């Protein structure tokens, strides 16, 4: 499937700021399931630098804008050819030891309820069948947290989302990671884009899911928010232990002003 | 009441004067009490004047009190020191090789010599620096190794400090003050100087400038600020090395580099000797609420635009659970036998070890895996039954958080007390510099437990300091 992405992020400040520094994870890597045809990240008036590929295989760039600044617009546009690999991340160059994702972060620290959910989900699964366990955990999270926008926020933890029984893709991913960690399965958060046809229920073009590490297969994506594994509708941007670490844009504005954020993402299929 | 085990007296062995202390026996014996009091007051006044104080957490009282200085020096012979030096530099090389390895291919883990989870699930393991090769493969540029002595020829490493060990300003100031107060001692004894330390540190830092640096590297010291307990040391070292002492707000990231604000415009910075913990270095990579660091710093570091000393993530090598494996690191990376011994350590994370520890609490020293400064530890032989029982429930609650060691009979060195001279237990922290070369200045910080019989030398727990002499041959 050939997909185009247009992703605009606008930061507006109610008074001029001294400067802005951002770390961007906005460029998809090449994998067996995605080939970048063209891709640009453009910002007006800033300096781009300190770029590198990290051990998890993500391309990171640093943006610095010197003040006074009242508004920044980051435009991402590109075309990606995708393939369905049933969620398996193949052909992705990375050197991070999977076990480095066994330690929970603030957002993914399991509580007793998550541990109980994880235990119950895998009780009928043969010991050592990590793939079946991962599917079972993902189903359990889908069932336990209803997709409900507006009930959670950026800082909501996995435990809080489960207690509420409501959340968005970020909460589903955090909860699945926490549940996987209870079973000692390395798990991480993935940020990316999702194409939905006009008639599909969930139109969340800016999306997130989880990857669990399965012996012999490697990292495999699970999307509890959509009760499936990533397929050709998904574009993977980057990963981290949780939403904060995997964030496509992580930044700070220096000054006293209040920030207002406006994000628009569109993913469309190119008819060939 | 408390039983103190037999210990090694560094000045008198079986009642006989040991040779390194020959030059001090008469000096101490012949010093009239009033002169001693006068000198002690003079020393305190000097310390106050230079402003070297140490904030003590969690004890109440004056946070800026002086660390007590004891005028009676601790002495090593040249032979003793050379042995220590070989052991310390060996250990510093092995620790750096370990860090390069675990942030690289992880050979020691693949070889089954160190458990993977101990490294990768460690709180101090930083995913953000996996795959990064710092200049000269040095992660820990200043390695502080805490050593205790139990006999004429027996030294044990208590712990390694690979992040930002503090206290070196005391090594330098203690010497300075001793030389000022007792110049004749330095004429009568051939004492190796320690004043090359700042120069050696500067050379070490310059030797790890990033490849992108052309010409003379610009080096700065990054401090969390004047509220930090070691702020005196930060400003002292900046002074001694002739470099800028900066706070996070004095630096900024632009393009590929880190810059320092100066009156003449931005100046590119090549090497940052940071005295800020990893978690606070960069809100874009670590704690987002940190105001102490520099936003974007880690991206510049990771793309090779600046060197951070010590490197983020270095703490995974000095964790108390990793400590057990340091002798293994020496064998694995250097193909040598370790010259300095570890103290036998029980890991409460292991069921067998934990059972042993819980049965022998009254004889052991129990420490938190991530604790420091002598807080949150139990010294079994010095504790009441109630304290031991309270600690027992803490261990049972979270065994993985504790390790235990036998109560070592720390050596004692004569110390001026109310009644005259009396032996008090001491340890030693030498500061090993690792850059292009691995160097150890002949000296270190000797800490002394001033309370009779006490084995806790931490300055935060009422310990004092001494000048440490290494006699030239």
Interface residues (C-beta under 8 A of the other chain):
Chain A: X19 X21 X22 X23 X47 X48 X49 X50 X51 X52 X54 X55 X56 X60 X62 X64 X66 X95 X96 X97 X99 X100 X101 X102 X103 X241 X244 X250 X251 X252 X254
Chain B: X106 X116 X117 X120 X121 X122 X123 X125 X127 X128 X130 X131 X132 X252 X253 X254 X255 X256 X257 X283 X284 X285 X288 X295 X296 X299 X300 X302 X303 X304 X305
